[in-house]
Amino acid sequence: MSPCYLVEPIAPQTVDRAYALAKACGCALTLREWRLFCQALVPASAWDETAGERDHALTARDVRGYVKGLCVYSIANDPSYGRLLDVPIFVVGSAADSQGVTRELVGALRSECGGTACSGIRFWPLAHDAWMRRRRRQAFGRRDQTLFLRPLASVAEMAGAVGARTFKAAAL
């Protein structure tokens, strides 16, 4: 039985705790720059048509308050998929229950997908340059380096696909 996780938009009490996970995916920001980045994030509940491709971030905390997962995403318009949740950063930092953390984060993204009328969720492979790549649009249209999940898939199906999918040498 996996423990319960609280998945919520990154908040002042989780910014510093999530920094280690951001660093794990190549974030070159200093702690001060990371704090400024997080302060500028748009809360998911404040999304509207004018929000554009601004970043949002979710954390997953365990019952003790430790941050076990981080994802940074934006709502983007893709020529093939239409409006979608674009997830360049998805990091799970739990050796004991990575599947449980993944399941909870994917479930939260699925809810967000439905709430913002998106066609699905696109996950980018986790690599050392993931942080820098999140704003580069050269590879935006490539389908061979991403995982696209439709919003009507079950949470278990989505978590299984994300947990089992490997891109080149980097596994999500």
C-alpha positions in Angstrom: 0.0 0.0 0.0 1.5 3.3 -1.0 1.3 6.3 1.3 -0.8 9.3 0.5 0.7 12.3 -1.3 -0.5 15.8 -1.4 -0.2 17.2 -4.9 -0.5 20.9 -5.1 0.9 24.0 -6.9 4.4 24.8 -5.7 4.0 27.0 -2.6 6.4 29.1 -0.4 6.8 26.1 2.0 7.8 23.8 -0.9 10.0 26.0 -3.1 13.3 25.3 -1.3 12.4 21.6 -0.8 11.7 21.2 -4.6 15.0 22.9 -5.6 17.0 19.6 -5.3 14.6 17.9 -7.7 14.9 20.8 -10.1 18.7 20.6 -10.0 18.5 16.9 -10.8 17.1 17.6 -14.2 19.7 20.2 -15.1 18.3 23.4 -13.7 21.2 25.8 -13.7 19.4 28.4 -11.5 20.9 29.4 -8.2 18.6 29.0 -5.2 17.7 32.7 -5.3 16.9 32.5 -9.1 14.8 29.4 -8.4 12.8 31.2 -5.8 12.2 34.1 -8.2 11.1 31.7 -10.9 8.7 30.0 -8.5 7.3 33.4 -7.4 6.5 34.2 -11.0 4.6 31.0 -11.7 0.9 31.2 -12.6 -1.3 29.2 -10.2 -3.1 26.5 -12.0 -6.4 27.8 -10.7 -5.7 31.2 -12.4 -5.4 29.7 -15.9 -7.4 31.5 -18.6 -7.2 32.0 -22.3 -4.7 34.8 -22.0 -2.3 32.9 -19.9 -0.5 31.6 -22.9 2.5 29.3 -22.4 3.4 30.4 -19.0 4.9 27.8 -16.6 3.0 26.1 -13.8 4.6 23.7 -11.2 3.2 21.0 -9.1 4.8 19.2 -6.1 4.0 15.9 -4.5 4.6 15.8 -0.7 4.5 12.8 1.5 2.8 12.8 5.0 5.9 14.1 6.6 6.1 17.1 4.2 9.0 15.9 2.1 8.8 16.8 -1.6 8.9 13.5 -3.5 7.9 14.8 -7.0 8.0 17.9 -9.1 6.6 18.7 -12.5 6.8 21.9 -14.5 4.3 22.3 -17.3 2.6 24.8 -19.5 -0.5 24.9 -21.6 0.6 25.0 -25.2 -0.9 24.9 -28.7 0.5 22.2 -30.9 -0.2 22.0 -34.7 -1.1 18.3 -34.5 -2.6 17.9 -31.0 -4.2 21.3 -30.5 -4.2 22.6 -26.9 -2.2 20.3 -24.6 -0.4 20.2 -21.3 3.3 20.3 -22.2 5.4 18.7 -19.4 9.1 19.1 -20.0 10.0 18.5 -16.3 8.7 15.5 -14.5 10.9 14.3 -11.7 10.1 11.7 -9.0 12.5 11.6 -6.0 11.3 8.6 -4.1 13.2 5.3 -4.1 10.6 3.7 -1.9 7.4 4.5 -3.8 8.2 6.0 -7.2 5.1 4.5 -8.7 2.8 6.0 -6.1 4.3 9.5 -6.5 4.1 9.1 -10.3 0.5 8.0 -10.1 -0.5 11.0 -8.0 1.3 13.5 -10.2 -0.1 12.1 -13.4 -3.6 12.1 -11.8 -3.3 15.8 -11.0 -2.1 16.5 -14.5 -5.0 14.5 -15.9 -7.4 16.6 -13.8 -5.7 19.8 -15.0 -6.0 18.5 -18.6 -9.7 18.0 -18.3 -10.2 21.4 -16.5 -8.5 23.3 -19.2 -10.0 21.5 -22.2 -6.7 20.1 -23.4 -6.4 17.2 -25.9 -3.8 15.4 -23.8 -0.5 15.5 -21.9 2.8 15.5 -23.6 5.8 14.4 -21.5 9.3 15.2 -22.6 12.2 12.8 -21.8 14.1 13.6 -18.7 17.7 14.4 -19.7 20.5 16.6 -18.3 19.4 19.5 -20.5 15.7 19.2 -19.7 15.6 22.6 -17.9 17.1 24.5 -20.8 15.2 22.6 -23.4 11.8 23.5 -21.8 11.7 26.8 -23.7 13.4 25.8 -26.9 10.8 25.2 -29.7 13.1 23.6 -32.3 11.9 20.1 -31.3 8.4 21.1 -30.4 6.9 19.2 -33.4 8.9 16.0 -33.0 6.9 13.0 -32.0 9.7 10.5 -31.6 11.1 12.1 -28.4 7.9 12.6 -26.4 5.1 10.6 -24.8 1.6 11.8 -25.5 -1.2 10.6 -23.2 -4.9 11.2 -24.0 -6.9 12.6 -21.1 -9.4 9.8 -21.0 -6.8 7.1 -20.2 -7.1 5.7 -16.6 -4.7 7.1 -14.0 -3.1 3.6 -13.7 -2.6 3.4 -17.5 -1.0 6.8 -17.6 1.2 6.2 -14.6 2.3 2.8 -16.1 3.1 4.4 -19.4 5.1 7.2 -17.8 6.9 4.9 -15.5 7.8 2.4 -18.1 8.7 4.7 -21.0 12.4 5.2 -21.8 13.7 7.8 -24.1 17.2 7.1 -25.4 19.3 6.7 -22.1 17.0 8.7 -19.9 14.0 7.1 -18.2 11.1 9.0 -16.8 
